[in-house]
């Protein structure tokens, strides 16, 4: 709230910018609703210490697995790009060669992005 309130006050104090003020309020109102719901949410206090310890160890394991999968996806993408550069080389000459290189490069980028989804 501390970062949003001064900017909204400045925005609403200006005149002659009704559409900008409307967009500003479209940003502010959902922000206020989310903050109100977060403030009204009650934390769960019925979790035992053993369940909490089990949950924390599971979260740590999942965090490690997530980090390893991210590293693996990054390495696979880098290998794919290096392989593509070795095969195609840098384009020079005709426009057809450049378009061929750009198309394959874009395909490698898309394939690299698809590697992130399952991993």
C-alpha positions in Angstrom: 0.0 0.0 0.0 2.9 2.4 0.7 4.1 2.3 -2.9 0.6 2.6 -4.5 -1.1 5.2 -2.4 1.0 8.3 -3.2 0.8 7.5 -6.9 -2.9 7.1 -6.8 -3.3 10.4 -4.9 -1.2 12.2 -7.5 -3.2 10.6 -10.3 -6.6 11.5 -8.9 -5.6 15.0 -8.1 -4.8 15.8 -11.7 -7.6 17.0 -14.0 -8.2 16.5 -17.7 -7.0 12.9 -17.8 -10.2 10.8 -17.2 -9.0 7.7 -19.1 -5.7 7.6 -17.3 -7.6 8.0 -14.0 -9.9 5.2 -15.0 -7.0 2.9 -15.8 -5.4 3.8 -12.5 -8.5 2.9 -10.6 -8.8 -0.4 -12.6 -5.3 -1.2 -11.2 -6.1 0.0 -7.6 -9.4 -1.7 -6.9 -8.3 -5.3 -7.6 -5.1 -4.5 -5.6 -7.2 -3.3 -2.7 -9.4 -6.4 -2.9 -6.4 -8.8 -2.9 -4.9 -7.0 0.1 -8.1 -7.1 2.0 -8.5 -10.8 1.4 -4.9 -11.4 2.5 -5.6 -9.4 5.7 -8.8 -11.4 6.4 -7.3 -14.8 5.7 -6.8 -16.7 8.9 -3.7 -18.8 9.2 -4.0 -22.5 10.0 -3.0 -23.2 13.6 -4.0 -26.8 13.9 -0.9 -28.3 12.3 1.1 -30.5 14.7 4.9 -30.1 14.9 5.5 -33.5 13.2 3.3 -32.6 10.3 5.0 -29.2 10.0 8.4 -30.9 10.0 7.3 -33.4 7.3 5.9 -30.6 5.2 9.1 -28.6 5.5 11.3 -31.5 4.4 9.0 -32.2 1.5 9.1 -28.5 0.5 12.9 -28.6 0.7 13.1 -31.8 -1.5 10.7 -30.3 -4.0 12.7 -27.1 -4.1 15.9 -29.0 -4.8 14.2 -31.1 -7.5 12.8 -27.9 -9.1 16.3 -26.3 -9.1 17.9 -29.3 -10.6 15.3 -29.5 -13.4 15.8 -25.8 -14.1 19.5 -26.3 -14.4 19.0 -29.4 -16.6 16.6 -27.5 -18.9 19.1 -24.6 -19.2 22.0 -26.9 -20.0 19.9 -28.8 -22.6 18.9 -25.5 -24.2 22.5 -24.3 -24.3 23.6 -27.6 -25.9 20.9 -27.4 -28.5 22.0 -23.8 -29.5 25.7 -24.8 -29.6 24.8 -27.8 -31.8 22.8 -25.6 -34.1 25.6 -23.1 -34.4 28.1 -25.8 -35.2 25.8 -27.3 -38.0 24.7 -24.1 -39.6 27.5 -21.7 -38.9 26.9 -18.0 -39.3 24.9 -17.0 -42.3 26.6 -15.1 -45.1 25.7 -14.6 -48.7 22.1 -14.9 -50.0 18.9 -14.0 -48.2 17.8 -17.6 -48.5 20.6 -18.8 -46.3 19.9 -16.1 -43.7 16.2 -17.0 -43.6 17.1 -20.6 -43.3 19.4 -19.8 -40.4 16.9 -17.6 -38.7 14.1 -20.1 -39.0 16.2 -22.9 -37.5 17.4 -20.6 -34.8 13.8 -19.6 -33.9 12.9 -23.3 -33.9 15.8 -24.0 -31.5 14.6 -21.2 -29.2 11.1 -22.6 -29.3 12.3 -26.1 -28.6 14.4 -24.7 -25.7 11.3 -23.0 -24.3 9.4 -26.2 -24.6 12.1 -28.0 -22.5 11.2 -25.7 -19.6 7.6 -26.8 -19.5 7.9 -30.4 -18.4 11.1 -29.7 -16.4 
